[in-house]
């Protein structure tokens, strides 16, 4: 049974996200687009519409300050899987985490610092507690960061050589502490 308190759920989310890279099979990449072709050519019309919607609804969160003001809270340090790439720093809005999937309300925003150290939005992550594996725009969710969850990343603000919907971005590395 999942904890439903904000603090409990965010703690579980942070722990799950941090271990996701250590559990085989929980972060398999979804198909997406290649570097070789025009990015949109590999996406279906539903997926292009999803990406456009996600860019529209997250444009105001391009910088971390705006997301925090709207209730997103830090759920993990930078997540990286050696030899695979990084996801980034996860910020979750607990009130959105449930069994529903709504393209206009992504549960998790993923940030990476730019060269000046300012956190910039690179991806969104859908996180679902649905009983059955959800899908959106023809994309099936992966196993989530902890039992009873499903997740799907969308690299809507940063190109990912492994594809728009891959869990990790091989072009990313977590900053050294």
C-alpha positions as CSV (number, residue, x, y, z in Angstrom):
1,X,0.0,0.0,0.0
2,X,1.4,3.4,-0.9
3,X,1.6,6.2,1.6
4,X,-0.8,8.9,0.9
5,X,0.8,11.7,3.0
6,X,2.8,14.2,1.1
7,X,5.9,13.7,3.1
8,X,5.6,9.9,3.1
9,X,4.8,9.7,-0.6
10,X,7.6,12.1,-1.6
11,X,10.1,10.2,0.5
12,X,9.0,7.0,-1.2
13,X,9.2,8.7,-4.6
14,X,12.7,9.9,-3.9
15,X,13.9,6.5,-2.7
16,X,12.3,4.8,-5.6
17,X,13.7,7.2,-8.2
18,X,17.2,6.9,-6.7
19,X,17.0,3.1,-6.9
20,X,15.4,3.0,-10.3
21,X,18.8,3.1,-12.0
22,X,20.0,0.1,-9.9
23,X,17.2,-2.3,-10.8
24,X,17.5,-4.1,-14.1
25,X,14.6,-3.6,-16.5
26,X,13.0,-0.6,-14.7
27,X,14.4,2.0,-17.1
28,X,14.3,0.4,-20.5
29,X,14.2,3.0,-23.2
30,X,11.1,3.6,-25.3
31,X,11.5,4.1,-29.1
32,X,11.6,7.6,-30.2
33,X,13.6,9.6,-32.7
34,X,17.1,9.3,-34.0
35,X,19.8,12.0,-34.3
36,X,20.0,11.1,-38.0
37,X,16.5,12.2,-39.0
38,X,14.3,15.1,-38.3
39,X,13.1,14.6,-34.7
40,X,9.4,14.7,-35.5
41,X,9.7,12.2,-38.3
42,X,10.0,9.3,-35.9
43,X,7.0,10.3,-33.8
44,X,3.4,9.5,-34.6
45,X,0.9,12.3,-34.9
46,X,-0.4,11.4,-31.4
47,X,3.1,11.6,-30.0
48,X,3.8,14.9,-31.8
49,X,0.5,16.3,-30.3
50,X,1.6,15.0,-26.8
51,X,5.0,16.7,-27.1
52,X,3.4,20.0,-28.2
53,X,0.9,19.8,-25.3
54,X,3.7,19.1,-22.8
55,X,5.8,22.0,-24.1
56,X,2.8,24.3,-23.9
57,X,1.9,23.3,-20.3
58,X,5.5,23.3,-19.0
59,X,6.8,26.4,-20.7
60,X,6.2,28.4,-17.5
61,X,8.3,25.8,-15.6
62,X,11.4,26.1,-17.8
63,X,13.3,27.5,-14.7
64,X,13.0,25.7,-11.4
65,X,11.8,28.8,-9.4
66,X,8.4,28.8,-11.2
67,X,7.8,25.1,-10.5
68,X,8.6,25.4,-6.8
69,X,6.2,28.4,-6.6
70,X,3.5,26.2,-8.1
71,X,4.0,23.4,-5.5
72,X,6.6,21.0,-7.1
73,X,9.0,19.7,-4.5
74,X,12.4,18.1,-4.8
75,X,11.9,14.3,-4.9
76,X,15.4,13.2,-5.7
77,X,19.0,14.2,-6.1
78,X,20.4,13.8,-9.7
79,X,19.7,10.3,-10.9
80,X,22.4,8.7,-13.1
81,X,23.1,5.2,-14.2
82,X,26.8,4.5,-15.0
83,X,27.3,3.7,-18.7
84,X,23.7,4.7,-19.6
85,X,23.3,8.4,-18.8
86,X,21.3,10.6,-16.4
87,X,17.8,11.6,-15.8
88,X,18.4,14.7,-13.7
89,X,16.8,16.1,-10.5
90,X,13.2,15.2,-10.0
91,X,10.6,17.6,-8.7
92,X,7.1,16.1,-8.0
93,X,3.7,17.7,-7.4
94,X,2.2,15.2,-4.9
95,X,-1.4,16.4,-5.6
96,X,-1.1,15.1,-9.2
97,X,0.2,11.6,-8.3
98,X,-2.7,9.2,-8.7
99,X,-4.0,6.5,-11.1
100,X,-4.9,9.1,-13.8
101,X,-2.7,10.2,-16.7
102,X,-3.3,13.7,-18.0
103,X,-0.9,15.2,-20.6
104,X,-1.8,18.7,-19.2
105,X,-0.7,17.8,-15.7
106,X,2.7,16.0,-15.6
107,X,3.4,14.7,-12.1
108,X,7.2,15.1,-12.2
109,X,9.4,17.7,-13.7
110,X,13.1,16.8,-14.4
111,X,15.8,19.5,-14.2
112,X,19.5,19.8,-14.9
113,X,21.8,22.7,-14.1
114,X,23.0,24.8,-17.0
115,X,26.6,26.1,-17.2
116,X,25.8,28.9,-14.8
117,X,24.3,26.4,-12.3
118,X,20.7,27.5,-12.8
119,X,18.3,24.5,-13.0
120,X,16.5,24.2,-16.3
121,X,13.7,21.9,-17.3
122,X,14.8,19.1,-19.6
123,X,12.1,16.5,-19.3
124,X,8.8,15.6,-17.7
125,X,7.8,12.3,-16.1
126,X,4.4,10.8,-15.9
127,X,4.0,8.8,-12.7
128,X,1.0,6.6,-12.2
129,X,-0.4,4.4,-9.4
130,X,-2.9,2.7,-11.9
131,X,-3.6,-1.0,-11.4
132,X,-2.9,-1.7,-15.0
133,X,0.0,-0.4,-17.1
134,X,-1.1,2.9,-18.6
135,X,-0.3,4.3,-21.9
136,X,-0.5,7.7,-23.6
137,X,-0.2,8.5,-27.3
138,X,0.5,4.8,-28.0
139,X,3.4,4.7,-25.5
140,X,3.2,2.1,-22.7
141,X,4.6,3.2,-19.3
142,X,7.6,1.4,-17.8
143,X,7.7,-0.1,-14.4
144,X,7.9,2.9,-12.0
145,X,10.6,3.6,-9.4
146,X,8.8,1.6,-6.7
147,X,6.2,-1.3,-6.6
148,X,2.7,-0.3,-7.7
149,X,3.9,2.6,-9.9
150,X,4.4,3.1,-13.6
151,X,6.4,5.9,-15.3
152,X,7.1,7.5,-18.6
153,X,9.7,10.2,-19.4
154,X,9.4,12.7,-22.2
155,X,12.5,14.8,-23.1
156,X,10.5,17.8,-24.4
157,X,13.1,20.4,-23.6
158,X,16.4,18.6,-24.2
159,X,17.3,16.3,-27.1
160,X,17.9,12.7,-26.1
161,X,20.0,10.6,-28.5
162,X,18.2,7.5,-27.2
163,X,14.8,8.9,-28.1
164,X,12.1,11.3,-26.9
165,X,10.6,8.8,-24.5
166,X,13.8,7.1,-23.2
167,X,14.2,7.0,-19.4
168,X,17.9,8.1,-19.4
169,X,19.7,10.6,-21.5
170,X,23.2,9.5,-22.5
171,X,24.2,13.1,-23.2
172,X,23.7,13.9,-19.5
173,X,25.9,13.5,-16.5
174,X,25.1,14.5,-12.9
175,X,27.1,17.4,-11.6
176,X,30.1,16.5,-9.4
177,X,29.5,17.4,-5.8
